[in-house]
Amino acid sequence: MPYTARATSRVRAGAIRAGATRLSDQLRIGPWSLLSPEAVIQQKYNSLGGAGFAEIDRKDTGKAWYLKNGSCICYNDAMHDAFEIHGEIYRKWIALGGLAWGIPCTDETGTPDGVGRYNHFNNNTASIYWTPNTGAQAIWGAIRGKWAAMGWERSVLGYPVTDETGTPDGVGRYNHFANAGSIYWTPNTGANVVYGDIRKKWESLGWEQSYLGYPTTDETEFADGGRANLFEKGGIYWWPDTGAIDLRDVVVHYTGLHCFGETDWDGGSSADEPYVIVSVATPQIADTKRSQVYGDVDAGDTRPDLMEIYRGKPYGINIGTVLMENDFGDPNKYKDEVQKIVMGVHTAGTLALGLIPVAGPIIAAIAGPALGSLMPSIGGAISDLFDWGDDRIGSTTVTISAKQMVLLAARTNNTTFNGIGFKVETPLISGDGASYKAYFGFVPA
């Protein structure tokens, strides 16, 4: 006799809201609320056809009846109802521990796409899903909650192809899915989704045992039309024309200064004494640092240096450079004044762009084309702010997109000029007859 579940016990897979921990009240209470558990099971058995459906093999009184056709009717105390499990889902359930693993809260039910079958268990916190291609696979807890939030089997992941399984390091848990995707969970990271080319890259590195560790975000939109997952110790970034690139944080250094022409007049000195004030502004932070004062610099001279100016995620960066010539002023005073201006513009810009309280890779996509607005036009902003004891030769800002940061750090070789290694240079900074360039390096952390 064909089996047809009652409307009070059937639940469409997509009808359970994400994060739900139990069925709605109208589904919780079965039609036999005044009956004993054993009587409720008997009623369910009768509704399926009784002995014509299957002979009883054994009874766990008040809990479950096991039938000779490879099925089971289980009593759900919380719902005061009984539900039937059969076929491969039943066999998976038995292998997992039967009632000790989970008490069903639905009958076996077809999925909305018409391909699969499922039972939900334990007040809708666990499930076993089956398709002809995947077999029966168990999914529960936070991983199941993430899958539900994405759209169940109709999500980008498709159906589970493994049970929830422990990772080799003993820390995490995971399910793999039919469409080359996975959800990984640890107590510290929660459940996060990784799929497609990013997952392939992570797999090639050694999964969670790679230098990256576990994913800490889902795959998400990234700047310049890209996609990204963050991990415990880095990230994987993808664009159609680059493929997937793994990377720790990016470190940016100021690497030196070259004089193409010195100032016309320097208070009687025959050479310049330049220094640079370097500010950085990203979607997350702003900071300002100062180089040393370089003595006795003539046209054609180079001053290699190494000063870290940024360490963090490759979410795009503005590098503002103010070139000063030291006469009688205090370089630290001017650095502090520049920093106040930069911080003020950055704070206003992040608020205007809605970057607070956004976190994760999507912040780079939101900032995107407006990245440059997070850095003031330094020359105009500071020219009238105070009297200069030192001479300001000039200033410039270089904006590096998130994609450029990744490619510079991961796939671009250094260029060397007169002993200075670099990957980015400023335009000529000119004033008072002088012309200089500042140079910057980008490396993985």
C-alpha positions in Angstrom: 0.0 0.0 0.0 1.5 3.4 -0.9 2.5 5.6 2.0 1.0 9.1 2.3 2.0 11.3 5.2 -0.7 13.3 7.0 -0.7 17.0 6.5 -0.1 17.5 10.2 3.3 15.8 10.0 4.7 16.7 6.6 7.1 19.6 6.3 8.5 20.9 3.0 12.3 21.2 3.2 12.3 24.9 2.3 9.5 25.7 4.8 11.8 25.5 7.8 13.1 28.9 8.6 16.9 29.3 9.0 18.0 28.7 12.6 14.6 27.2 13.6 15.0 24.9 16.5 11.6 23.3 16.4 8.5 23.0 14.3 5.7 25.5 14.5 3.1 25.0 17.2 0.5 23.9 14.7 2.8 21.1 13.6 4.0 20.2 17.1 0.8 18.7 18.5 -0.4 15.6 16.8 -4.0 14.5 16.6 -3.5 11.9 19.4 -2.6 14.3 22.2 -4.8 12.4 24.7 -3.4 9.0 23.8 -0.5 7.1 25.4 2.8 7.0 23.4 2.1 3.3 22.6 -1.4 4.2 21.3 0.0 7.0 19.2 2.5 4.6 17.5 -0.4 2.1 17.0 -2.5 4.8 15.3 0.4 5.7 13.0 0.9 2.0 12.2 -2.8 1.7 11.4 -2.8 4.8 9.2 0.0 3.3 7.1 -2.0 0.1 6.5 -1.2 -2.0 9.6 -0.1 -5.5 8.8 -0.8 -4.9 5.2 2.0 -2.3 5.3 4.5 -4.4 7.2 4.7 -6.9 10.0 6.0 -5.9 13.3 9.5 -7.2 14.0 10.0 -5.8 17.6 8.8 -3.1 19.9 10.6 -0.6 22.1 7.5 0.1 24.1 6.4 3.7 24.0 9.4 4.7 21.9 9.5 2.8 18.6 8.2 -0.1 16.6 10.6 -1.8 14.2 9.0 -3.3 11.2 10.1 -6.3 9.0 10.1 -4.2 5.8 13.1 -2.2 7.0 11.2 0.8 8.5 10.5 2.2 11.9 7.7 4.2 13.6 9.1 6.4 16.3 7.3 8.4 19.0 8.2 12.0 19.5 7.4 13.1 23.0 7.8 16.8 22.4 5.3 16.7 19.6 3.1 13.9 21.0 3.1 12.4 17.5 4.7 9.4 15.7 6.8 9.5 12.5 7.9 6.8 10.1 11.5 6.3 8.7 12.3 3.8 6.0 14.7 2.8 3.2 18.2 4.2 3.1 17.4 7.0 5.5 16.3 4.3 8.0 19.6 2.4 7.5 21.6 5.5 7.9 19.7 6.4 11.1 20.4 2.9 12.5 24.1 3.2 11.6 24.3 6.5 13.5 22.7 5.0 16.6 19.0 5.1 16.0 17.0 6.7 18.8 20.2 7.6 20.6 21.2 9.8 17.6 17.9 11.3 16.8 14.1 11.2 17.2 12.3 12.0 13.9 10.0 15.1 13.8 8.8 14.5 10.2 7.9 11.5 8.1 10.2 10.8 5.1 9.3 13.6 2.7 10.2 14.6 -0.8 12.3 17.7 -1.4 10.8 20.6 -3.4 13.1 19.9 -6.4 11.6 16.4 -6.7 15.0 14.7 -6.6 15.6 13.9 -2.9 14.0 12.6 0.3 14.6 13.6 3.9 13.6 13.2 7.5 14.2 15.9 10.1 15.1 14.9 13.6 15.6 16.3 17.2 13.1 19.2 17.0 14.4 20.2 13.6 18.1 20.4 14.4 19.3 17.4 12.4 18.4 15.8 9.1 19.2 12.9 6.9 19.0 13.7 3.2 18.9 11.1 0.3 19.2 11.2 -3.4 19.9 8.4 -5.9 23.3 9.9 -6.6 24.4 10.8 -3.1 22.9 8.2 -0.9 21.7 9.0 2.6 23.8 11.6 4.4 23.4 13.2 7.9 23.7 16.9 8.6 23.1 18.6 11.9 23.9 21.5 14.2 25.5 24.7 13.0 26.5 23.2 9.7 22.9 22.3 9.0 21.8 25.8 10.1 24.3 27.4 7.6 23.0 25.1 4.8 19.4 25.9 5.6 20.2 29.7 5.6 21.7 29.2 2.1 18.6 27.5 0.7 19.0 23.8 1.5 19.5 21.5 -1.5 18.6 24.4 -3.9 21.5 26.4 -2.7 24.8 26.7 -4.6 26.0 23.7 -2.6 23.4 21.2 -3.6 22.9 18.0 -1.5 25.3 16.7 1.1 27.6 13.9 -0.1 29.1 13.1 3.3 27.8 12.8 6.8 29.0 15.5 9.2 32.5 14.3 9.9 35.4 15.3 12.2 38.5 16.8 10.6 41.9 15.0 10.9 43.2 17.5 13.4 40.3 16.7 15.8 39.3 20.4 16.0 36.6 20.9 13.4 33.6 19.3 11.7 32.5 19.4 8.0 30.1 18.3 5.4 31.0 18.1 1.7 28.3 18.8 -0.9 27.5 17.7 -4.4 28.4 21.0 -6.2 32.1 21.1 -5.1 31.4 22.9 -1.9 31.8 22.4 1.8 30.8 23.8 5.2 33.4 23.7 7.9 32.9 24.4 11.6 35.0 24.9 14.6 34.1 26.3 18.1 36.2 29.4 17.3 35.1 30.1 13.7 31.5 28.8 13.6 30.2 27.3 10.3 31.5 28.8 7.1 31.0 28.0 3.4 33.8 27.5 0.9 33.2 26.3 -2.7 34.3 26.5 -6.4 37.8 27.6 -7.3 38.5 28.9 -3.8 37.7 25.5 -2.3 39.9 23.8 -4.9 42.8 26.1 -4.0 42.3 25.5 -0.3 42.2 21.7 -0.9 45.4 21.9 -3.0 47.1 23.6 0.0 46.0 20.9 2.5 42.6 22.0 3.7 42.5 23.1 7.4 46.0 21.7 7.9 47.4 24.2 5.4 49.0 27.5 6.6 45.7 29.2 6.2 43.8 27.1 8.7 40.0 27.1 8.8 37.7 29.5 6.9 36.4 32.3 9.1 34.0 33.7 6.5 31.7 32.4 3.8 32.7 33.0 0.2 31.6 36.5 -0.4 31.7 39.3 -3.0 35.1 41.1 -3.2 36.4 44.2 -4.9 36.8 44.5 -8.7 34.3 41.8 -9.4 36.1 39.2 -7.3 35.2 36.6 -4.7 37.0 35.9 -1.4 37.1 33.7 1.7 39.0 34.7 4.8 40.8 32.0 6.8 42.4 32.0 10.2 45.8 33.0 8.8 45.1 34.7 5.5 42.7 34.6 2.6 42.0 33.2 -0.8 41.0 35.8 -3.5 39.6 35.1 -6.9 38.9 37.0 -10.1 37.9 35.5 -13.5 41.2 36.6 -15.1 43.5 35.5 -12.2 42.0 32.4 -10.7 42.3 31.8 -7.0 45.3 33.4 -5.1 46.1 32.4 -1.6 47.8 35.0 0.6 48.5 35.9 4.2 48.1 39.6 5.1 49.9 42.1 3.0 52.8 44.2 4.3 53.6 47.5 2.7 56.9 49.2 3.2 58.3 52.6 2.3 61.6 51.5 0.7 63.4 54.8 -0.1 63.7 58.1 -1.9 65.5 59.2 -5.1 66.5 62.8 -5.9 66.1 63.7 -9.5 66.9 67.4 -8.8 67.6 69.2 -5.6 66.0 72.5 -4.4 67.2 75.8 -5.9 67.9 77.3 -2.5 68.2 75.8 0.9 69.2 78.5 3.3 72.8 78.5 2.2 73.2 74.7 2.1 74.6 73.1 -1.0 72.4 70.0 -0.6 68.9 69.0 0.6 67.9 67.4 3.9 64.6 65.8 2.8 62.2 63.5 4.7 58.9 62.1 3.8 55.6 61.9 5.8 53.7 58.9 4.6 50.0 58.3 5.4 48.0 55.3 4.6 44.2 55.0 4.5 42.3 51.7 3.9 38.6 50.9 4.4 39.5 49.9 7.9 42.4 52.1 9.2 44.4 55.3 8.7 47.9 56.0 10.0 50.8 58.3 9.4 54.6 57.8 9.8 57.7 59.7 9.1 61.0 58.7 7.6 64.4 59.8 8.9 65.8 63.1 7.8 68.3 62.3 5.0 71.4 64.5 5.1 73.4 65.9 2.2 71.2 64.8 -0.7 72.2 66.0 -4.1 70.6 65.4 -7.6 71.1 61.8 -8.6 71.4 60.5 -5.0 69.3 57.6 -3.7 68.4 56.9 -0.1 67.2 53.3 0.4 65.1 52.7 3.5 62.7 50.2 5.0 59.8 51.4 7.0 56.6 49.3 7.5 53.6 51.5 6.8 50.8 48.9 6.7 50.1 45.3 7.7 46.7 43.9 7.1 44.1 42.7 4.7 44.3 43.6 1.0 41.2 45.7 0.9 42.7 48.6 -1.1 45.0 51.3 0.1 45.8 55.0 -0.4 49.4 56.0 0.2 49.8 59.8 0.7 53.3 61.2 0.6 54.3 64.6 1.7 57.9 65.5 0.8 59.6 67.9 3.2 63.0 69.7 3.3 64.3 70.2 6.8 65.4 73.7 7.7 64.4 74.9 11.2 61.2 73.0 11.9 60.3 69.9 14.0 59.5 67.0 11.6 57.4 65.2 14.3 55.2 68.3 14.6 54.4 68.2 10.9 53.8 64.5 11.0 51.3 64.9 13.8 49.5 67.7 11.9 49.3 65.6 8.8 48.0 62.7 10.8 45.1 64.8 12.3 44.0 65.8 8.8 44.2 62.2 7.5 42.3 60.8 10.4 39.6 63.4 10.2 39.0 62.7 6.5 39.1 58.9 7.0 36.6 59.0 9.8 34.1 61.1 7.8 34.7 58.9 4.7 34.1 55.6 6.3 30.8 56.9 7.8 29.7 58.4 4.5 30.4 55.1 2.7 28.7 53.0 5.3 31.8 51.1 6.1 31.0 51.0 9.8 30.2 48.4 11.2 30.9 46.3 8.0 33.5 43.6 8.5 35.1 41.0 6.3 36.0 41.0 2.6 32.8 42.7 1.4 34.1 45.9 2.9 36.5 46.1 0.0 33.7 45.7 -2.5 31.7 48.4 -0.8 34.6 50.9 -0.7 35.5 50.0 -4.3 35.6 53.1 -6.6 35.2 55.4 -3.7 38.5 54.2 -2.0 40.3 57.4 -2.9 37.8 59.5 -0.9 39.3 58.1 2.3 42.5 60.1 1.8 42.5 63.9 1.7 44.1 65.9 -1.0 47.1 66.4 1.2 48.7 69.3 -0.5 45.5 71.4 -0.5 44.4 70.3 3.0 47.6 71.3 4.8 49.1 74.2 2.7 47.4 76.9 4.8 47.1 75.1 8.1 50.2 76.4 9.7 53.5 78.2 9.0 56.2 75.9 7.8 59.5 76.0 9.5 60.5 73.3 7.0 59.9 73.6 3.3 57.1 71.5 1.8 58.5 70.4 -1.6 55.2 68.7 -2.7 52.8 65.9 -2.1 51.0 63.1 -3.9 48.6 60.2 -3.3 48.8 56.8 -5.0 45.6 54.6 -4.8 46.1 50.8 -5.0 42.9 48.7 -5.4 42.3 45.5 -3.5 43.0 43.5 -6.6 46.2 45.3 -7.2 47.3 44.7 -3.6 46.8 41.0 -4.0 48.6 40.8 -7.3 51.5 43.1 -6.1 52.0 41.0 -3.0 51.5 37.5 -4.5 52.4 37.7 -8.2 54.6 40.7 -8.9 58.4 40.7 -8.7 60.4 43.5 -7.3 61.9 46.2 -9.5 65.2 47.7 -8.5 66.3 51.3 -9.1 69.6 52.6 -7.9 69.6 50.1 -5.0 65.9 50.6 -4.1 63.7 47.6 -4.4 60.1 48.5 -5.1 56.7 47.6 -6.7 55.0 51.0 -6.6 56.5 54.5 -7.1 55.0 57.9 -6.8 54.9 60.4 -9.6 57.5 63.0 -9.5 57.0 65.2 -6.4 58.3 68.6 -7.4 58.7 72.0 -5.9 61.3 74.8 -5.3 63.2 73.4 -8.2 63.5 69.9 -6.7 62.1 66.6 -8.0 61.9 63.4 -6.0 60.2 60.0 -6.1 59.3 57.8 -3.2 59.1 54.0 -3.5 57.1 51.3 -1.8 57.2 47.5 -1.6 54.3 45.0 -1.2 55.0 41.6 0.2 53.0 38.7 1.9 53.1 38.8 5.7 
